[in-house]
Protein backbone atom coordinates (compact mmCIF):
# COMPACT_ATOMS: atom_id res chain seq x y z
CA UNK A 1 0.00 0.00 0.00
CA UNK A 2 1.25 3.48 -0.88
CA UNK A 3 2.08 5.72 2.08
CA UNK A 4 1.40 9.43 2.47
CA UNK A 5 5.16 10.03 2.38
CA UNK A 6 5.50 8.14 -0.90
CA UNK A 7 2.66 10.18 -2.35
CA UNK A 8 4.31 13.48 -1.42
CA UNK A 9 7.70 12.29 -2.71
CA UNK A 10 6.23 11.05 -5.99
CA UNK A 11 4.43 14.35 -6.54
CA UNK A 12 7.70 16.14 -5.91
CA UNK A 13 9.54 14.05 -8.49
CA UNK A 14 6.82 14.76 -11.04
CA UNK A 15 6.31 18.40 -9.98
CA UNK A 16 2.57 17.74 -9.56
CA UNK A 17 0.23 19.63 -7.28
CA UNK A 18 -2.32 17.81 -5.15
CA UNK A 19 -4.96 18.99 -7.62
CA UNK A 20 -3.08 17.53 -10.57
CA UNK A 21 -2.77 14.18 -8.81
CA UNK A 22 -6.47 14.28 -8.00
CA UNK A 23 -7.34 14.88 -11.66
CA UNK A 24 -5.08 12.08 -12.88
CA UNK A 25 -6.44 9.64 -10.27
CA UNK A 26 -10.07 10.84 -10.69
CA UNK A 27 -10.23 11.85 -7.03
CA UNK A 28 -10.92 15.13 -5.30
CA UNK A 29 -8.08 17.37 -4.24
CA UNK A 30 -9.39 17.17 -0.66
CA UNK A 31 -9.01 13.37 -0.74
CA UNK A 32 -5.35 13.77 -1.72
CA UNK A 33 -4.77 16.56 0.81
CA UNK A 34 -6.36 14.67 3.69
CA UNK A 35 -4.40 11.52 2.83
CA UNK A 36 -1.05 13.31 2.64
CA UNK A 37 -1.70 15.17 5.89
CA UNK A 38 -2.63 11.94 7.65
CA UNK A 39 -6.21 13.00 8.33
CA UNK A 40 -7.62 9.85 6.76
CA UNK A 41 -6.63 6.76 4.82
CA UNK A 42 -8.37 6.50 1.44
CA UNK A 43 -10.25 3.36 0.47
CA UNK A 44 -8.30 0.53 -1.15
CA UNK A 45 -9.77 1.53 -4.53
CA UNK A 46 -8.69 5.16 -4.11
CA UNK A 47 -5.18 4.15 -3.04
CA UNK A 48 -4.97 1.94 -6.12
CA UNK A 49 -6.09 4.86 -8.31
CA UNK A 50 -3.37 7.07 -6.82
CA UNK A 51 -0.74 4.38 -7.38
CA UNK A 52 -1.89 3.81 -10.98
CA UNK A 53 -1.71 7.53 -11.76
CA UNK A 54 1.85 7.70 -10.45
CA UNK A 55 2.94 4.50 -12.18
CA UNK A 56 1.53 5.72 -15.51
CA UNK A 57 3.73 8.82 -15.12
CA UNK A 58 6.86 6.73 -14.50
CA UNK A 59 6.98 6.38 -10.72
CA UNK A 60 8.31 3.13 -9.27
CA UNK A 61 7.35 2.33 -5.69
CA UNK A 62 10.12 0.86 -3.55
CA UNK A 63 8.92 -1.47 -0.82
CA UNK A 64 10.14 -1.45 2.77
CA UNK A 65 13.65 -2.92 2.68
CA UNK A 66 14.94 -2.13 6.12
CA UNK A 67 15.48 1.52 5.25
CA UNK A 68 11.86 2.44 4.69
CA UNK A 69 9.59 2.63 1.64
CA UNK A 70 10.39 5.05 -1.15
CA UNK A 71 9.83 6.10 -4.74
CA UNK A 72 11.93 6.37 -7.85
CA UNK A 73 11.35 7.93 -11.26
CA UNK A 74 11.73 5.41 -14.07
CA UNK A 75 14.74 6.09 -16.27
CA UNK A 76 13.70 7.68 -19.53
CA UNK A 77 15.04 5.85 -22.52
CA UNK A 78 16.29 8.00 -25.40
CA UNK A 79 13.96 8.13 -28.37
CA UNK A 80 15.65 6.06 -31.02
CA UNK A 81 12.93 6.64 -33.58
CA UNK A 82 10.93 3.97 -35.32
CA UNK A 83 12.67 0.65 -35.72
CA UNK A 84 12.59 -0.91 -39.19
CA UNK A 85 10.36 -3.77 -38.07
CA UNK A 86 7.83 -1.21 -36.80
CA UNK A 87 7.55 0.67 -40.11
CA UNK A 88 4.21 0.62 -41.87
CA UNK A 89 2.87 2.50 -44.85
CA UNK A 90 1.29 5.00 -42.41
CA UNK A 91 4.45 5.87 -40.42
CA UNK A 92 7.14 5.51 -43.13
CA UNK A 93 7.92 9.11 -44.02
N, C-alpha and C positions, 0 to 999 in steps of 0.2 A: 504494500500500500504506500502511496506517495505521502510524504510528510509536508507539513507547512513550510519547513525550511527548504526542502527540495523545490517546492513550488516557487518560493521567492528567488532562489538561486537560478532556477531555470528561466524565470522571467527576466532576471538580470542578464543572463547570457544572450537572450534573444532581444533584449531591450523592449520588452512588452510591458504595457501598463496592465493593471488589474482588469480594466475594461476590455482591453484587447484580448486577454486570455478568456474572459467571460464570453466574448463574441465567438471566438474560435472553438470554445467548448460548449456553446449554446447554453450558457448559464448566466445568471445575473452577476453584475459586478459586486453586489453585496454578498453573494454566496462566496465569491473568491476572497473578498476582504475579510469576512468573518472567519473563513477557514485559515487564512494566513495569519490572522491575529490570535488564533486559538480560541475564538468565541464558540465555535461549533465544528463538528466533524461532518463533512458532507456525506450523503448516502454513498453506498458502494458504486451505484451507477454514475453519480456525479464525479466521484474520484476517478473512475475509469474514463469519463469524458475529458477530464483535465489531463490525465496521463496521455490519452490519445492525441489531444491537441498538441502537447509538447513533443511527443514522439514524431508526429507528422512534420514538425518544424525542425527535426534533427536532434532532439534531446535524447540522451541515453541515461537511464536511471541506474545508479550504482547501488547495489544492495549493501546492507550492513556487513562489514568485513573486519570488524574489530576496531575500526577507526571511525565508524559512523557512516550513515547513508550519504549519498551525494548525487551529483549530476555532471554530465559531460556533454559537450556539443560535438556531434558527429563530424568527423573530418570531411571537409568538402573535397570531392575529387575534381581535378581540373577537367574542363569540358574538352574532350578530344574530338568533338564533332561526331558525325554519323559514320559508323563503321560500314565497310562495304557490304557486309551481309545484311545490313539493315536498310539499304537503299531500295526504294521503290520508285515507280514512275511519278508518284506524287512528291517525294522529297528529294529527288535527284535534280539538283539545279546546276 
